[in-house]
Amino acid sequence: MKQDFSKLRVALVHDWLNGMRGGERVLEHFCALFPHADLFTLLYEPSKVSRTIRRMNVIESPFARIPKARRHYRHLLPLMPSFIKALPTPDYDLVLSTSHCVAKGARPPARGAHLSYVFSPMRYVWDHFPDYLGESVLKNTGLRVLRPFMQRWDRESCSRVDAFACDSDHIGRKIRDFWGREAVTIYPPVELDRFQPDGQPPDDYFLVVAAMVPYKKIHRAIEGARLAKKRLVIVGGGPEEARLRRLAGPEVEFAGKVSDADLPRYYQRCRALLYPGVEDFGITSLEAQACGRPVIALGIGGAAETVKDGVTGVHFQEPTAKSLARAMRSHDDTRYDGREIRRWAESFSPAAFRASLLQWIENETRFTW
């Protein structure tokens, strides 16, 4: 028997809403399934999110009133747990958090359930910690002092969650290793209507579409392009942009942040999308494949689950620029069937995602009310 969620008070909790990345695309589906829910977040910048999210009753935490929080929120990581815990989520019947940082630390309902869809355990303090260390001794010392406290909080706050789902088996293993909990894998969807093949042969460039943050390893793609002597176009922006521009040679073009309307054209025209780092899941991989274009991905992490080696792309095995460069040099456009790549992407449809999501929620709340 299907649950009737329309009679419940539902709270959605998301870390912050100041851009449209993969996590926010997933959140859109939660919003569509629960359009009357209240949506809580640490930071909210309406102009930077979609209409689907803006239509929600979004409630911003007092965290946003801390001076300079909107710009330097990452530096305020130690303060985030207390603000998440202060959200009035116990007043609701069902809490659904979508979390890569602290959202899963929201308190559960007094009578009800808290279910959390996890994009990654807090990468800043676990396996990606070295990526966030820089040249500043003061900053590095602060991060090292902070790390044990945040790891402890990250584990302990799991007790506020009744059940976990995650975006890949790769993240499921991290949840098991870091938190000692199990999670159901529900792969995120790709926007199949928006990303489609154009039926034309590719132009002569490889592509990276990513936020310019340390764990994305964009510097590896830049170095790989130099070694392979191949043209590379990078779409995106972020705190690493100035450093990456200094590293880039003449074969690299920075396209910056592009509009939703323009992004499909970059995928359609590229020879292949590059995934130079370990991805939690990697929605851009599926966006490229939905456009019929192959992916050259490090064969570790989420990309190992979304890219079929030898069919929809290729896995390079060593996390080095040399290994990536070899894959770029040996890439053969005629080896791939764009229609077959598209068919694989179609298995990650929005309809399948929403059905799996609802089934998970129903299974975990069957005896709650």
C-alpha positions in Angstrom: 0.0 0.0 0.0 1.4 3.4 -1.0 2.1 5.9 1.7 0.1 9.2 1.6 2.8 11.8 2.3 0.5 14.7 1.5 -0.9 14.7 5.0 2.5 14.9 6.6 4.6 17.9 7.5 7.8 17.4 5.5 11.1 19.3 6.0 13.8 19.2 3.4 17.4 20.1 4.5 20.2 21.0 2.2 23.7 22.3 3.1 23.6 25.5 1.2 21.9 27.0 -1.9 24.2 29.3 -3.8 24.6 27.5 -7.1 23.3 24.7 -9.3 25.7 21.8 -9.0 24.9 18.1 -9.0 23.6 18.1 -5.5 21.1 20.9 -6.3 20.0 19.0 -9.4 19.1 16.1 -7.2 17.4 18.4 -4.7 15.1 19.5 -7.5 13.6 16.1 -7.6 12.9 16.1 -3.9 11.2 19.4 -4.3 9.1 18.0 -7.1 8.1 15.0 -5.0 7.3 17.2 -2.0 6.3 20.6 -3.3 4.6 21.6 -0.1 7.6 20.9 2.1 9.6 23.5 3.9 13.2 23.7 2.7 15.9 24.6 5.3 19.4 25.6 4.3 22.4 27.5 5.8 22.7 29.9 2.9 20.2 30.9 0.3 20.9 33.0 -2.8 17.7 32.9 -4.9 19.3 34.3 -8.1 21.7 31.4 -8.2 19.2 28.5 -8.0 16.5 27.1 -10.3 12.9 28.1 -10.4 12.0 24.7 -9.0 13.9 25.5 -5.8 12.8 29.1 -5.7 9.1 27.9 -5.7 9.7 26.2 -2.4 9.2 27.8 1.0 13.0 28.2 1.6 14.0 29.0 5.2 17.5 30.3 5.6 19.4 29.7 8.8 20.7 32.6 11.0 24.1 31.3 10.0 23.8 33.5 6.9 23.8 36.6 9.1 27.4 36.0 10.3 29.5 38.7 8.8 30.9 37.7 5.4 29.3 34.2 5.7 27.9 34.3 2.2 31.4 34.7 0.6 33.6 32.8 3.1 31.2 30.1 4.4 33.7 27.3 3.9 36.0 29.0 6.4 33.1 28.8 9.0 32.9 25.0 8.9 33.3 24.6 12.7 30.1 26.7 13.2 27.9 24.8 10.8 27.0 21.8 13.0 25.4 24.0 15.7 23.3 25.9 13.2 22.1 22.7 11.5 21.2 21.2 14.9 19.3 24.4 15.8 16.9 24.0 12.8 13.3 23.3 14.0 13.1 19.9 12.3 11.8 18.0 15.3 8.5 19.8 14.6 8.0 17.8 11.4 6.7 14.3 10.6 9.4 13.5 8.0 12.8 15.0 7.5 14.7 14.4 4.2 18.2 15.7 4.1 20.4 15.9 1.0 23.9 16.2 2.4 27.6 16.4 1.4 28.6 18.4 4.5 26.4 19.0 7.6 22.7 18.7 6.4 22.5 15.1 7.7 23.1 16.5 11.2 19.6 17.9 11.4 17.6 16.6 14.3 15.0 13.9 13.6 11.2 14.5 14.2 9.9 13.9 17.7 7.6 11.3 16.1 8.6 10.4 12.6 11.7 9.7 10.6 14.9 11.4 9.3 16.1 9.9 6.0 19.3 11.2 4.4 20.5 11.1 0.8 24.2 11.5 0.9 26.4 12.7 -1.9 29.6 12.2 0.2 30.7 12.0 3.8 32.3 15.4 4.6 35.2 15.2 2.1 37.1 18.1 3.7 37.9 16.0 6.8 38.1 12.4 5.4 39.9 11.1 2.4 40.1 14.4 0.5 41.6 16.2 3.4 45.1 16.5 1.8 43.6 18.2 -1.2 42.5 21.2 0.9 46.0 21.8 2.4 47.8 24.6 0.8 50.9 26.8 1.1 49.6 28.7 4.2 51.1 27.2 7.4 48.5 29.0 9.5 45.6 27.6 7.4 47.0 24.1 7.4 47.5 24.1 11.2 43.9 25.2 11.6 42.7 22.4 9.4 44.7 19.8 11.2 43.4 21.0 14.6 39.8 21.1 13.3 39.9 17.7 11.6 39.4 15.3 14.6 36.6 17.4 16.0 34.7 17.4 12.6 35.3 13.7 12.0 33.9 12.9 15.5 30.9 15.1 14.8 30.4 13.6 11.4 30.2 10.1 12.9 28.1 11.0 15.9 25.5 13.0 14.0 24.7 9.8 12.1 22.6 8.8 15.1 20.1 11.4 14.1 19.4 9.6 10.8 17.1 6.6 10.6 18.2 5.4 7.1 20.7 6.5 4.4 20.7 6.4 0.7 23.7 7.4 -1.4 24.5 8.3 -5.0 26.9 5.5 -5.8 28.3 2.2 -4.4 31.6 4.1 -4.1 30.0 6.5 -1.6 28.2 3.6 0.1 31.6 2.1 0.9 32.7 5.4 2.4 29.6 5.5 4.6 30.4 2.0 5.8 34.1 2.8 6.4 33.8 6.2 8.0 30.4 6.0 9.7 29.8 2.3 10.3 26.4 2.5 8.6 24.8 1.0 5.5 23.2 2.9 2.6 21.0 2.0 -0.4 22.5 3.2 -3.7 20.1 5.3 -5.8 21.8 6.7 -8.8 21.0 10.3 -9.6 19.3 11.1 -12.9 20.5 13.0 -16.0 18.3 15.5 -17.7 17.7 13.5 -20.9 15.4 16.2 -22.5 18.1 18.9 -22.1 21.1 16.9 -23.0 20.8 15.2 -26.4 23.0 14.3 -29.4 23.1 16.8 -32.3 24.1 14.2 -34.8 27.3 16.1 -35.9 30.9 14.9 -35.7 32.9 16.5 -32.8 35.2 19.5 -33.0 38.8 19.1 -32.1 38.8 19.6 -28.3 38.5 17.6 -25.1 36.3 19.0 -22.3 36.3 19.4 -18.5 33.1 20.6 -16.8 33.6 21.1 -13.1 33.7 23.4 -10.2 37.3 24.5 -9.7 37.9 23.0 -6.3 40.9 20.9 -5.2 39.5 17.4 -5.3 38.4 17.8 -8.9 42.1 17.5 -9.9 41.6 19.9 -12.9 45.4 20.6 -12.8 45.8 16.9 -13.9 43.7 17.6 -17.0 45.7 20.7 -17.8 49.0 18.8 -17.5 47.6 15.9 -19.5 46.6 18.2 -22.3 50.1 19.7 -22.3 51.8 16.3 -22.5 49.4 15.0 -25.1 49.5 18.2 -27.1 45.7 18.3 -27.3 43.3 21.2 -27.1 41.3 21.4 -23.8 38.3 23.5 -23.0 37.4 24.0 -19.3 33.9 25.0 -18.3 33.3 26.2 -14.7 34.6 28.5 -12.0 35.6 28.4 -8.4 38.3 29.2 -5.8 41.0 27.3 -7.8 40.5 29.3 -11.0 43.4 31.8 -10.6 45.9 29.0 -9.8 44.7 26.8 -12.7 45.0 29.7 -15.1 48.6 30.2 -14.1 49.3 26.5 -14.8 47.6 26.4 -18.2 49.5 26.6 -21.5 48.3 27.7 -24.9 46.3 24.5 -25.6 43.9 25.3 -22.7 40.9 27.5 -23.0 38.8 28.7 -20.0 35.2 29.1 -21.0 34.1 30.2 -17.5 30.6 29.5 -16.2 28.2 29.0 -19.0 24.4 29.2 -19.1 22.2 26.1 -18.8 21.2 26.8 -22.4 24.7 26.8 -23.7 26.2 23.9 -21.8 24.8 21.1 -24.0 26.6 22.5 -27.0 30.0 22.1 -25.3 29.2 18.4 -24.6 27.9 17.8 -28.2 31.0 19.3 -29.8 33.7 17.7 -27.7 35.7 14.7 -28.6 35.4 13.4 -25.1 34.7 14.6 -21.5 37.7 14.2 -19.1 37.3 13.1 -15.5 40.8 13.6 -14.1 39.9 12.9 -10.4 38.0 10.6 -8.2 34.3 11.5 -8.4 31.6 10.7 -5.8 29.2 10.0 -8.7 29.8 12.6 -11.4 26.6 13.8 -13.1 28.6 15.6 -15.8 29.7 12.2 -17.0 26.1 11.3 -17.8 25.4 14.7 -19.3 28.1 14.1 -21.8 27.0 10.5 -22.5 23.4 11.7 -22.9 24.8 13.9 -25.7 26.3 10.8 -27.2 29.9 11.7 -26.3 32.4 9.3 -24.6 34.1 10.0 -21.3 37.8 9.4 -20.4 37.7 8.8 -16.6 39.9 7.8 -13.8 38.7 4.2 -13.2 38.1 4.8 -9.5 35.0 6.0 -7.7 31.7 6.9 -9.2 32.9 7.2 -12.8 33.8 3.4 -12.7 30.0 2.9 -12.2 28.7 5.4 -14.8 31.3 4.9 -17.7 31.3 1.5 -19.4 34.9 0.9 -20.2 35.4 0.4 -23.9 31.7 1.1 -24.7 30.8 4.6 -23.5 34.4 5.7 -22.8 37.6 4.5 -21.3 39.1 4.2 -17.8 42.6 5.3 -17.3 44.1 3.5 -14.3 46.8 5.6 -12.7 45.9 9.0 -11.0 48.6 10.8 -13.0 48.7 13.3 -15.8 50.8 10.9 -17.8 48.2 8.2 -17.6 45.5 10.7 -18.7 47.7 12.0 -21.5 48.1 8.4 -22.9 44.4 8.0 -23.0 43.9 11.3 -24.8 46.6 10.5 -27.4 45.0 7.1 -28.1 41.5 8.4 -28.2 39.7 7.4 -31.5 36.4 9.2 -32.3 35.4 6.5 -34.7 35.6 3.8 -32.0 32.4 4.9 -30.3 28.7 4.6 -31.3 26.9 7.8 -30.1 23.5 6.0 -30.2 24.8 3.2 -27.8 26.3 5.8 -25.5 22.9 7.6 -25.4 21.0 4.4 -24.7 23.3 3.8 -21.7 22.6 7.3 -20.4 18.8 6.7 -20.7 19.0 4.1 -18.0 19.6 7.0 -15.6 16.3 8.6 -16.3 14.5 11.1 -14.0 11.5 8.8 -13.9 13.6 5.9 -12.7 15.2 8.0 -10.0 12.0 9.4 -8.6 10.4 5.9 -8.5 13.4 4.5 -6.7 13.5 7.4 -4.3 9.8 7.1 -3.4 10.2 3.4 -3.0 13.1 3.9 -0.5 11.2 6.5 1.5 8.1 4.2 1.6 10.1 1.2 2.7 11.9 3.2 5.5 8.7 4.8 6.8 6.2 2.0 6.4 5.6 1.5 10.1 6.4 5.0 11.3 3.0 6.5 11.5 
